[in-house]
Amino acid sequence: MFGTLLCLKANAQQASFKTEFIGNSGYWFLPNGDKPKEKIGDSKGSSIMYQGAVNIPLSTKINEHNRPTAWGVGISGAYASLNNERFTGEMVSEIMNLQVGIYHLRPLNGKWSVRASVGMGVFTPSADFSKIRFKNVLGSAAVVFIRHLKPNLAIGGGLALNSSLGYPMVFPAVYVNWKHHGKFNVSAELIDGLDVAASYELNDHVKLSWALEMNGQVALLEKEGKDVIFSHQYIVTGLRPEVRLGKTGLTATAMVGLNLYRPAAYSDRTLKGMFASNNDYYFSASPYASIGLKWDLKR
């Protein structure tokens, strides 16, 4: 759930903003083993998410293999409004995530690169800044070694350190970046979330994709006297058009499709709680739509 808290992309000076809507659906529990899933009463919910990010390289130098040595700053924020209906128990209704950090990218030789980041984030169940406490703050650091297998394929792995359990804990970090160019372009990225897309460029300004995305937000809070983590994740798929707006550097994006799976549940803020099997609660499939804007600041 907490891999690298910071986006490690270092090849673009870019700002982005996106609004997402997930329609109403029922709330379910998935038990262990072969037991059937259980509907949780008449509980249901929808959600709206607002996300923004800016990536600012401080210095960049390209080597003879066209790979950068770069330092930069990444800043991101997300707000999720969860419209929960007919819940008998306590349920988080909003989440705010704010993150800032420094990243470094460096080629080691012709086949290997290393990416590193360090930063901090605020993860709260409220947008009220006066309610932010130290327990809502996480520190993070990560190092990922990347093997450039082909010009269009790079995979990597490493370690991410963060304080999500209240003390420093090491987690695995994974990097995948693959692109296939032809009449139809195919790409898969597992860097900061998941993005898989098959796209076709209609002309120099319009690209149409069928995409699969995974994203989410988390809140750190106290429930019944215990420190817990509330995680809200979603896997969506659909048609994603992108329109480049002339030479402004702006690209308008949208997506219409289906939310396939939206887990939303509490877990204890302990190592045992992370792997507990009694918190597999989720919202079922529902309509999904998003609209966004990306700005290439170099143009």
LUMSE-574918 format. One record per atom (N, C-alpha, C): residue in one letter; x, y, z. Coordinates in pm, whole numbers, padded with zeros to 5 digits, always signed. Layout:
N
AXYZ
...
END
This chain:
299
M+00082-00120+00000
M+00000+00000+00000
M+00086+00126+00000
F+00191+00127+00082
F+00285+00239+00077
F+00412+00191+00010
G+00426+00209-00120
G+00551+00176-00186
G+00640+00296-00173
T+00668+00364-00282
T+00734+00493-00272
T+00623+00597-00263
L+00630+00686-00168
L+00527+00787-00150
L+00541+00899-00250
L+00648+00898-00326
L+00673+01006-00421
L+00685+00951-00560
C+00633+01026-00656
C+00650+00987-00796
C+00796+01002-00834
L+00850+00901-00900
L+00991+00903-00935
L+01016+00944-01078
K+00915+00994-01148
K+00937+01038-01285
K+01026+01161-01284
A+01130+01158-01365
A+01224+01269-01363
A+01249+01324-01502
N+01163+01290-01597
N+01191+01328-01735
N+01103+01440-01784
A+01025+01502-01696
A+00934+01605-01743
A+00912+01710-01636
Q+00908+01835-01680
Q+00867+01944-01592
Q+00720+01965-01620
Q+00636+01907-01535
Q+00495+01895-01568
Q+00407+01919-01447
A+00291+01979-01471
A+00188+01994-01370
A+00062+01925-01420
S-00016+01869-01330
S-00137+01798-01371
S-00245+01814-01266
F-00370+01807-01312
F-00485+01809-01221
F-00592+01719-01280
K-00658+01643-01193
K-00761+01550-01241
K-00874+01540-01140
T-00997+01535-01190
T-01116+01510-01109
T-01176+01377-01152
E-01206+01290-01054
E-01260+01158-01083
E-01392+01137-01009
F-01484+01067-01074
F-01613+01034-01013
F-01639+00885-01024
I-01673+00823-00911
I-01710+00682-00907
I-01854+00672-00858
G-01939+00607-00937
G-02082+00600-00907
G-02116+00510-00790
N-02243+00514-00753
N-02295+00441-00638
N-02289+00290-00659
S-02252+00217-00555
S-02256+00071-00558
S-02261+00018-00416
G-02299-00110-00402
G-02312-00171-00272
G-02179-00204-00207
Y-02182-00226-00075
Y-02063-00254+00005
Y-02066-00401+00044
W-01952-00471+00023
W-01945-00616+00040
W-01826-00655+00126
F-01833-00778+00179
F-01721-00837+00252
F-01686-00970+00185
L-01555-00992+00163
L-01507-01115+00101
L-01438-01200+00207
P-01504-01307+00255
P-01444-01391+00360
P-01330-01476+00305
N-01260-01541+00397
N-01153-01634+00359
N-01209-01760+00295
G-01124-01831+00224
G-01160-01962+00172
G-01266-01957+00064
D-01352-02059+00065
D-01454-02073-00040
D-01588-02012-00001
K-01593-01941+00108
K-01719-01881+00151
K-01761-01772+00052
P-01891-01760+00027
P-01938-01658-00068
P-01925-01518-00008
K-01916-01420-00095
K-01910-01281-00049
K-02041-01242+00019
E-02034-01146+00109
E-02149-01107+00189
E-02182-00960+00166
K-02308-00932+00139
K-02354-00794+00125
K-02369-00735+00265
I-02315-00614+00286
I-02322-00548+00417
I-02449-00463+00421
G-02560-00526+00460
G-02687-00455+00474
G-02726-00379+00348
D-02775-00256+00370
D-02810-00167+00258
D-02701-00064+00234
S-02581-00087+00289
S-02473+00011+00276
S-02431+00026+00130
K-02408+00149+00090
K-02361+00178-00046
K-02286+00310-00045
G-02220+00341-00155
G-02145+00466-00157
G-02092+00500-00294
S-02060+00627-00311
S-01994+00680-00430
S-01879+00768-00383
S-01801+00821-00476
S-01688+00905-00435
S-01648+01000-00546
I-01590+01113-00504
I-01531+01210-00595
I-01389+01237-00546
M-01292+01231-00637
M-01152+01254-00602
M-01095+01368-00684
Y-01017+01453-00617
Y-00945+01562-00684
Y-00796+01540-00660
Q-00717+01538-00767
Q-00574+01512-00753
Q-00493+01612-00834
G-00386+01660-00776
G-00296+01751-00845
G-00152+01718-00813
A-00062+01747-00908
A+00080+01719-00887
A+00163+01811-00974
V+00283+01842-00925
V+00378+01918-01005
V+00516+01855-00987
N+00586+01839-01097
N+00718+01779-01097
N+00816+01881-01154
I+00916+01921-01075
I+01007+02028-01115
I+01151+01978-01110
P+01210+01943-01224
P+01353+01909-01225
P+01438+02031-01189
L+01530+02016-01096
L+01620+02126-01059
L+01743+02129-01148
S+01787+02012-01191
S+01899+02004-01286
S+01887+01874-01363
T+01921+01878-01491
T+01913+01760-01577
T+02029+01761-01676
K+02096+01647-01689
K+02203+01631-01787
K+02186+01496-01855
I+02185+01494-01988
I+02165+01373-02066
I+02299+01316-02110
N+02318+01184-02093
N+02445+01122-02132
N+02437+01067-02275
E+02542+00996-02317
E+02548+00946-02455
E+02445+00838-02483
H+02387+00776-02379
H+02283+00675-02397
H+02144+00736-02387
N+02137+00870-02388
N+02011+00943-02381
N+01938+00918-02249
R+02015+00900-02142
R+01956+00882-02009
R+01999+00997-01920
P+01905+01048-01838
P+01934+01168-01761
P+01998+01142-01626
T+02081+01236-01584
T+02118+01252-01444
T+02040+01373-01396
A+01954+01355-01297
A+01861+01462-01262
A+01837+01469-01112
W+01816+01592-01067
W+01765+01622-00933
W+01634+01697-00952
G+01538+01672-00864
G+01412+01743-00878
G+01327+01738-00753
V+01219+01814-00757
V+01123+01822-00647
V+00986+01778-00699
G+00920+01693-00623
G+00784+01651-00655
G+00688+01693-00545
I+00574+01751-00584
I+00471+01792-00490
I+00338+01738-00541
S+00260+01677-00454
S+00130+01625-00497
S+00029+01636-00385
G-00098+01637-00423
G-00206+01644-00327
G-00329+01573-00380
A-00408+01517-00290
A-00531+01449-00330
A-00636+01472-00222
Y-00761+01489-00267
Y-00874+01498-00174
Y-00984+01406-00225
A-01032+01318-00138
A-01139+01225-00173
A-01260+01252-00084
S-01375+01272-00147
S-01501+01286-00076
S-01580+01157-00094
L-01602+01085+00015
L-01669+00955+00010
L-01813+00972+00057
N-01906+00952-00034
N-02049+00965-00002
N-02101+00830+00042
N-02091+00803+00172
N-02131+00673+00227
N-02274+00680+00278
E-02356+00583+00242
E-02497+00582+00280
E-02533+00454+00354
R-02613+00471+00461
R-02673+00359+00535
R-02569+00267+00598
F-02462+00327+00649
F-02363+00250+00724
F-02399+00255+00872
T-02397+00140+00937
T-02429+00136+01080
T-02308+00170+01166
G-02188+00145+01114
G-02066+00175+01187
G-01997+00300+01136
E-01889+00337+01203
E-01812+00456+01164
E-01743+00433+01030
M-01752+00532+00941
M-01691+00521+00809
M-01631+00656+00771
V-01508+00655+00722
V-01441+00779+00682
V-01517+00841+00565
S-01541+00972+00571
S-01617+01041+00466
S-01530+01132+00380
E-01408+01160+00423
E-01318+01240+00340
E-01173+01206+00374
I-01086+01221+00275
I-00943+01192+00291
I-00864+01303+00224
M-00761+01351+00291
M-00669+01447+00231
M-00527+01392+00240
N-00459+01389+00127
N-00318+01347+00120
N-00236+01458+00059
L-00127+01498+00126
L-00034+01598+00075
L+00107+01542+00085
Q+00186+01552-00023
Q+00320+01494-00024
Q+00419+01587-00091
V+00542+01586-00040
V+00649+01664-00100
V+00780+01587-00082
G+00867+01595-00180
G+00993+01523-00168
G+01093+01562-00275
I+01213+01511-00258
I+01323+01533-00352
I+01360+01398-00414
Y+01384+01397-00545
Y+01424+01273-00612
Y+01555+01293-00687
H+01623+01181-00711
H+01749+01183-00786
H+01751+01062-00879
L+01792+01084-01001
L+01803+00980-01102
L+01943+00985-01161
R+02006+00868-01172
R+02144+00865-01222
R+02171+00734-01296
P+02225+00739-01419
P+02268+00616-01486
P+02396+00563-01422
L+02402+00432-01401
L+02522+00370-01344
L+02617+00323-01454
N+02559+00275-01564
N+02635+00237-01683
N+02538+00231-01800
G+02573+00161-01906
G+02487+00157-02023
G+02358+00079-02002
K+02352-00007-01900
K+02236-00092-01879
K+02159-00064-01751
W+02222+00003-01656
W+02160+00021-01525
W+02148+00169-01489
S+02038+00200-01417
S+02020+00332-01358
S+01972+00313-01215
V+01982+00418-01135
V+01930+00415-01000
V+01843+00538-00978
R+01731+00518-00910
R+01641+00627-00873
R+01627+00627-00721
A+01632+00744-00664
A+01618+00755-00518
A+01529+00873-00485
S+01459+00863-00374
S+01373+00974-00330
S+01367+00977-00179
V+01340+01094-00126
V+01318+01111+00017
V+01215+01222+00035
G+01124+01204+00129
G+01021+01306+00146
G+00932+01278+00264
M+00819+01348+00267
M+00723+01332+00375
M+00584+01360+00321
G+00484+01311+00394
G+00346+01332+00352
G+00253+01343+00471
V+00138+01403+00447
V+00032+01416+00548
V-00089+01338+00497
F-00144+01249+00580
F-00253+01160+00539
F-00363+01167+00646
T-00468+01243+00619
T-00568+01272+00721
T-00709+01234+00676
P-00800+01209+00773
P-00941+01183+00741
P-01023+01311+00741
S-00959+01424+00717
S-01026+01554+00720
S-00945+01654+00640
A-01014+01752+00582
A-00946+01860+00510
A-00922+01980+00600
D-00949+01965+00729
D-00929+02072+00826
D-00782+02069+00873
F-00705+02169+00831
F-00562+02171+00864
F-00537+02180+01015
S-00633+02236+01089
S-00614+02249+01233
S-00620+02114+01304
K-00668+02011+01234
K-00678+01878+01294
K-00559+01788+01262
I-00463+01841+01188
I-00344+01761+01154
I-00260+01739+01279
R-00225+01615+01304
R-00142+01579+01418
R-00018+01503+01369
F+00076+01485+01458
F+00200+01417+01420
F+00173+01276+01369
K+00069+01209+01423
K+00039+01073+01380
K-00012+01068+01236
N-00050+01183+01179
N-00094+01189+01038
N+00022+01207+00941
V+00144+01221+00993
V+00260+01251+00909
V+00346+01126+00891
L+00386+01102+00767
L+00476+00991+00736
L+00602+01043+00669
G+00715+00984+00704
G+00838+01006+00630
G+00862+00889+00536
S+00936+00913+00430
S+00961+00805+00334
S+01095+00823+00266
A+01150+00713+00219
A+01271+00714+00137
A+01269+00588+00053
A+01328+00593-00064
A+01328+00476-00152
A+01450+00478-00243
V+01498+00359-00275
V+01604+00340-00374
V+01562+00226-00466
V+01562+00252-00596
V+01523+00151-00694
V+01632+00140-00800
F+01678+00018-00826
F+01776-00008-00931
F+01702-00056-01055
I+01731+00006-01169
I+01655-00017-01292
I+01745-00079-01398
R+01698-00187-01457
R+01769-00253-01567
R+01700-00217-01699
H+01776-00154-01789
H+01723-00116-01920
H+01745-00234-02015
L+01643-00318-02028
L+01655-00439-02108
L+01653-00408-02258
K+01566-00317-02297
K+01553-00274-02435
K+01526-00124-02435
P+01535-00059-02551
P+01502+00084-02555
P+01361+00115-02506
N+01270+00016-02519
N+01132+00040-02479
N+01091-00038-02354
L+01187-00101-02285
L+01153-00182-02168
L+01256-00165-02058
A+01206-00127-01939
A+01292-00116-01821
A+01217-00173-01701
I+01284-00255-01622
I+01225-00308-01501
I+01324-00287-01386
G+01271-00280-01267
G+01361-00256-01154
G+01298-00294-01022
G+01380-00296-00921
G+01335-00326-00788
G+01426-00262-00685
G+01375-00249-00566
G+01454-00188-00460
G+01379-00190-00330
L+01410-00096-00244
L+01351-00090-00111
L+01293+00048-00086
A+01179+00049-00017
A+01116+00173+00026
A+01103+00171+00177
L+01142+00278+00240
L+01136+00291+00386
L+01033+00396+00421
N+00937+00362+00509
N+00845+00465+00558
N+00799+00431+00699
S+00726+00525+00757
S+00684+00511+00897
S+00535+00487+00908
S+00476+00414+00813
S+00331+00393+00812
S+00282+00315+00933
L+00369+00234+00995
L+00329+00156+01112
L+00365+00226+01243
G+00409+00350+01234
G+00447+00425+01352
G+00594+00414+01384
Y+00666+00332+01310
Y+00811+00317+01324
Y+00866+00284+01185
P+00997+00305+01163
P+01052+00279+01029
P+01034+00133+00988
M+00987+00115+00866
M+00962-00019+00814
M+01003-00024+00668
V+01066-00134+00626
V+01113-00149+00488
V+01014-00232+00408
F+00981-00183+00288
F+00890-00252+00197
F+00958-00267+00061
P+00915-00364-00018
P+00969-00374-00154
P+00915-00262-00243
A+00996-00218-00337
A+00956-00118-00437
A+00978-00178-00575
V+00881-00160-00664
V+00886-00220-00797
V+00872-00112-00903
Y+00946-00127-01011
Y+00942-00033-01123
Y+00927-00111-01253
V+00827-00075-01334
V+00809-00134-01467
V+00771-00022-01564
N+00840-00014-01676
N+00807+00085-01779
N+00829+00019-01915
W+00717-00008-01986
W+00724-00075-02115
W+00636-00003-02215
K+00687+00017-02335
K+00612+00084-02441
K+00636+00010-02572
H+00529-00007-02648
H+00539-00064-02783
H+00481+00035-02882
H+00560+00074-02980
H+00516+00174-03077
H+00491+00107-03212
G+00377+00138-03269
G+00338+00087-03399
G+00213+00160-03441
K+00128+00094-03520
K+00001+00156-03555
K-00080+00182-03429
F-00074+00083-03338
F-00132+00100-03206
F-00017+00099-03105
N-00017+00194-03014
N+00085+00201-02910
N+00033+00132-02784
V+00119+00057-02718
V+00085-00010-02593
V+00187+00030-02488
S+00141+00065-02369
S+00232+00104-02261
S+00184+00046-02129
A+00279+00017-02042
A+00248-00031-01907
A+00346+00033-01810
E+00294+00100-01708
E+00377+00165-01608
E+00334+00122-01469
L+00428+00077-01389
L+00407+00051-01247
L+00514+00129-01174
I+00484+00256-01151
I+00581+00347-01090
I+00517+00411-00967
D+00415+00490-00990
D+00338+00550-00881
D+00192+00518-00909
G+00150+00395-00876
G+00022+00345-00922
G+00042+00266-01050
L-00068+00216-01105
L-00063+00134-01225
L-00133+00206-01339
D-00072+00204-01458
D-00132+00262-01578
D-00096+00174-01697
V-00195+00106-01753
V-00178+00023-01871
V-00270+00077-01979
A-00217+00099-02100
A-00299+00160-02204
A-00262+00108-02341
A-00364+00088-02425
A-00347+00062-02568
A-00405+00182-02641
S-00323+00252-02718
S-00366+00381-02773
S-00344+00389-02923
Y-00417+00482-02984
Y-00405+00508-03127
Y-00409+00659-03147
E-00308+00713-03213
E-00303+00857-03239
E-00379+00888-03367
L-00493+00955-03352
L-00574+00990-03468
L-00505+01094-03554
N-00436+01189-03488
N-00356+01289-03558
N-00256+01346-03458
D-00192+01457-03492
D-00089+01514-03405
D-00146+01569-03275
H-00278+01584-03268
H-00338+01649-03150
H-00429+01558-03069
V-00474+01448-03126
V-00574+01364-03059
V-00524+01220-03047
K-00528+01168-02926
K-00493+01028-02900
K-00608+00961-02826
L-00642+00840-02868
L-00752+00765-02807
L-00695+00637-02748
S-00726+00611-02621
S-00670+00493-02552
S-00780+00415-02482
W-00756+00284-02470
W-00831+00204-02374
W-00734+00177-02259
A-00772+00219-02139
A-00676+00221-02029
A-00726+00144-01908
L-00631+00097-01829
L-00656+00037-01698
L-00569+00111-01598
E-00632+00167-01494
E-00559+00247-01396
E-00589+00196-01255
M-00491+00212-01166
M-00511+00182-01025
M-00457+00298-00944
N-00535+00345-00847
N-00493+00459-00767
N-00559+00447-00630
G-00533+00543-00542
G-00596+00539-00412
G-00544+00645-00317
Q-00609+00650-00201
Q-00571+00743-00095
Q-00576+00669+00039
V-00507+00722+00138
V-00508+00663+00272
V-00522+00773+00377
A-00576+00733+00492
A-00586+00823+00606
A-00535+00751+00730
L-00459+00822+00811
L-00408+00770+00938
L-00489+00834+01049
L-00550+00754+01135
L-00639+00808+01237
L-00645+00715+01357
E-00723+00757+01456
E-00746+00677+01576
E-00890+00631+01577
K-00912+00503+01604
K-01047+00445+01607
K-01056+00351+01725
E-01151+00380+01813
E-01171+00299+01933
E-01044+00287+02015
G-00969+00397+02022
G-00849+00403+02103
G-00725+00342+02040
K-00735+00297+01914
K-00620+00236+01847
K-00584+00315+01721
D-00454+00316+01689
D-00409+00377+01564
D-00440+00283+01449
V-00510+00335+01348
V-00550+00252+01234
V-00520+00325+01104
I-00523+00249+00996
I-00508+00302+00861
I-00639+00277+00787
F-00695+00381+00727
F-00810+00363+00638
F-00760+00377+00495
S-00774+00271+00417
S-00727+00274+00279
S-00845+00275+00183
H-00833+00357+00081
H-00936+00368-00024
H-00864+00355-00158
Q-00889+00246-00228
Q-00822+00220-00355
Q-00927+00192-00462
Y-00887+00204-00588
Y-00981+00175-00696
Y-00906+00136-00823
I-00964+00037-00891
I-00913-00009-01020
I-01020+00024-01124
V-00984+00102-01224
V-01082+00148-01323
V-01032+00117-01464
T-01125+00105-01556
T-01091+00084-01696
T-01192+00157-01784
G-01147+00200-01901
G-01238+00270-01990
G-01168+00337-02105
L-01246+00412-02181
L-01197+00486-02297
L-01139+00619-02251
R-01014+00647-02293
R-00944+00767-02244
R-00894+00852-02361
P-00967+00953-02402
P-00918+01044-02506
P-00825+01150-02447
E-00725+01193-02526
E-00636+01302-02489
E-00626+01398-02606
V-00638+01526-02577
V-00635+01629-02682
V-00527+01731-02647
R-00426+01744-02734
R-00323+01846-02716
R-00377+01979-02767
L-00367+02081-02683
L-00426+02211-02715
L-00321+02300-02781
G-00299+02277-02910
G-00206+02359-02987
G-00065+02350-02934
K+00005+02465-02931
K+00143+02472-02885
K+00153+02526-02743
T+00044+02520-02669
T+00042+02574-02533
T+00111+02483-02432
G+00134+02356-02468
G+00186+02260-02372
G+00077+02196-02289
L-00048+02236-02310
L-00162+02182-02235
L-00221+02061-02308
T-00258+01960-02232
T-00327+01843-02284
T-00450+01816-02198
A-00567+01814-02260
A-00691+01782-02189
A-00713+01632-02195
T-00748+01573-02083
T-00770+01428-02075
T-00907+01400-02015
A-00961+01285-02048
A-01088+01241-01990
A-01090+01089-01994
M-01181+01031-01919
M-01197+00885-01921
M-01339+00852-01882
V-01400+00760-01956
V-01535+00712-01926
V-01531+00560-01929
G-01579+00499-01821
G-01573+00354-01817
G-01633+00298-01690
L-01560+00205-01630
L-01613+00127-01519
L-01512+00118-01406
N-01560+00138-01285
N-01482+00106-01166
N-01499-00043-01141
L-01390-00118-01151
L-01398-00263-01138
L-01399-00310-00993
Y-01325-00239-00908
Y-01305-00288-00771
Y-01259-00171-00686
R-01329-00146-00574
R-01295-00031-00489
R-01292-00072-00343
P-01181-00131-00295
P-01171-00165-00154
P-01161-00039-00068
A-01231-00041+00044
A-01229+00070+00139
A-01250+00012+00278
A-01146+00015+00362
A-01156-00053+00490
A-01049-00005+00586
Y-01073-00031+00715
Y-00976-00004+00820
Y-00884-00125+00840
S-00761-00098+00880
S-00671-00203+00926
S-00587-00146+01040
D-00549-00232+01133
D-00465-00187+01244
D-00331-00137+01190
R-00279-00034+01254
R-00151+00023+01212
R-00038-00057+01274
T-00036-00186+01241
T+00066-00279+01289
T+00104-00371+01174
L+00215-00442+01190
L+00257-00535+01086
L+00154-00646+01069
K+00098-00694+01180
K-00005-00798+01173
K-00129-00745+01103
G-00164-00620+01131
G-00283-00562+01070
G-00272-00548+00920
M-00149-00527+00870
M-00130-00513+00726
M-00167-00640+00650
F-00148-00756+00714
F-00173-00883+00647
F-00298-00953+00700
A-00379-00881+00777
A-00502-00940+00831
A-00599-00972+00718
S-00676-01078+00735
S-00770-01121+00632
S-00915-01088+00668
N-00934-01009+00775
N-01070-00977+00817
N-01112-00837+00778
N-01038-00775+00684
N-01071-00638+00645
N-01089-00626+00493
D-01132-00736+00429
D-01151-00735+00284
D-01291-00683+00248
Y-01313-00556+00279
Y-01439-00490+00247
Y-01420-00405+00121
Y-01522-00402+00036
Y-01506-00329-00089
Y-01642-00286-00144
F-01639-00183-00228
F-01756-00143-00305
F-01753-00215-00440
S-01868-00261-00484
S-01874-00337-00610
S-01863-00245-00731
A-01865-00305-00849
A-01845-00231-00974
A-01950-00122-00993
S-01908-00014-01059
S-01996+00101-01078
S-01940+00188-01190
P-02019+00285-01239
P-01969+00374-01345
P-01853+00461-01296
Y-01767+00498-01390
Y-01651+00582-01359
Y-01633+00687-01468
A-01593+00807-01428
A-01561+00913-01525
A-01456+01005-01464
S-01372+01062-01548
S-01272+01158-01502
S-01247+01262-01610
I-01197+01376-01566
I-01154+01481-01657
I-01031+01547-01597
G-00935+01582-01680
G-00812+01637-01627
G-00739+01726-01726
L-00630+01783-01676
L-00548+01873-01757
L-00402+01852-01719
K-00316+01834-01819
K-00171+01823-01798
K-00103+01940-01868
W+00001+01992-01804
W+00071+02108-01859
W+00220+02080-01861
D+00276+02072-01980
D+00420+02058-01997
D+00481+02197-01982
L+00547+02221-01868
L+00593+02356-01835
L+00710+02402-01920
K+00773+02312-01994
K+00888+02351-02077
K+00846+02413-02208
R+00718+02395-02245
R+00676+02445-02375
R+00636+02591-02366
END
